[in-house]
Amino acid sequence: MQLLKKYRLLAIIGTAWLFDAMDVAMLSFIMPLIKTEWHLAPAQLGLVGATTSMGMVVGAMICGAMADRIGRKHVLILTLALFSIGNLLLTITPNITAFIVVRFITGIGLGGELPVAATLVADSYQGTQRSKMLVLADSFWAIGWIVASLLAFWVMPFIGWRMTVLITVATILYTLLLRRHLPDTPIEPQTRPSYKVLWRTPVFRQKTLLLGSLWFIVMLTYYGMFLWLPSLLVMRGFSIVHSFSYTLLMSLAQLPGYYLAAYLMGKISRKSVLTIYLSGTIVSALAFSLASSNFAVLMSGAWLSFFDLGAWGTLIALTPSQFPQAIRGTGMGAAQSIGRIGAMIGPYVVGLLLQMKTPLTGIFGIFVVLLLLGIAILTFGIQDVDAQRKEGVSGEAHS
């Protein structure tokens, strides 16, 4: 019974990652359609993605702090409701201006969802089990991408993008389930707002900036590579990327990456796991940039998905446990908010480099340098220790 309860909580909270991935993937499938429908210029299309990421920056920062103030459960339900309402409005947008405004609102819900969900998982488990559960929760991202792929290839061609998006609005019903079955962590009364404790206490400020820098690199390289992969491959003559099998393989390859990372938790340190996955991402990125056949593209792309998403999951396991419970939501939200800036910059930089006729090996070379910098930050700047509950915010503030 205890085992069932443990994994039921994982399944409930993991849906936050599923919905987030489903939305990101769905947007990537919708963008070519609205480009044709509204005759959009590349700059307008780029603004859609940038606006969504900007909403995520705002959502992560605000909702993380709110979770420390009014409770994780209430804020998680709020972000899911905001996401659902945003998608409902998206189905009736008459033009690109309205579409962009709605995407910003939706982005706030999406950006706030993940750090709050991760904080709730971190509150609910301890030690090695906490790290495993955070990685496994993040693995729902791959499932969300698979669901979106199924909708895009098998449903959207028949009912259109608006009705397909309407299907995702059913998540609002899920919030009713969360209200009944989601636990909450008692909020410890604080003499100072959590964001002041975070930014005015040297040890927490340093942790936030270092973790935020690592998130910045991971998100910049992930979104820079994966949002542009189909276009880059088509430019090189690999039309296979438009097939369902390619999309499904890239998504399925993520799952064993997550599961291996979860298995390694407790076997070796989280820093070692993350270093392995970042190194694997570097090797896979180099192999992908040199791929010259469909088989090489598929294999290197699958390994890139395996390692890059495994790194993301391991960083999810590392981040919230670095902060005491009283400011955990604020710390997680701030670190991911910094990372979301990288998510905005990555796709733009790739587009700019392509416009400057930079070869694919040169673009991926930049990603490799950034990932090496990430390994250096991880190795020399971040300690692999959990913030103990007994430390308390006031104790840390004066250490």
Buried (B, 14 or more C-beta within 10 A) or exposed (E): EEEEEEEEBBEBBBBBBBBBBBBBBBBBBBBEBBBEEBEBEEEBBBBBBBBBBBBBBBBBBBBBBBBBBEBBBBBBBBBBBBBBBBBBBBBEBEEBEEBBBBBBBBBBBBBBBBBBBBBBBBBBBEEEEBBBBBBBBBBBBBBBBBBBBBBBBEEBEEEBBBEBBBBBBEBBEBBEEBEEEBEBBEBEEBEBEBBBBBBEBEEBBEBBBBBBBBBBBBBBBBBBBBBBBBEBBEEEEBEBBEEEEBBBBBBBBBBBBBBBBBEBBEEEBBBBBBBBBBBBBBBBBBBBBEBEEBEBBBBBBBBBBBBBBBBBBBBBBBBBBBBBBBBBBBBBBBBBBBBBBBBBBBBBBBBEBBEEEBEBEEBBBBBBEBBBEBBEBBEEBBEBEBBEEEBBBBEBBEE
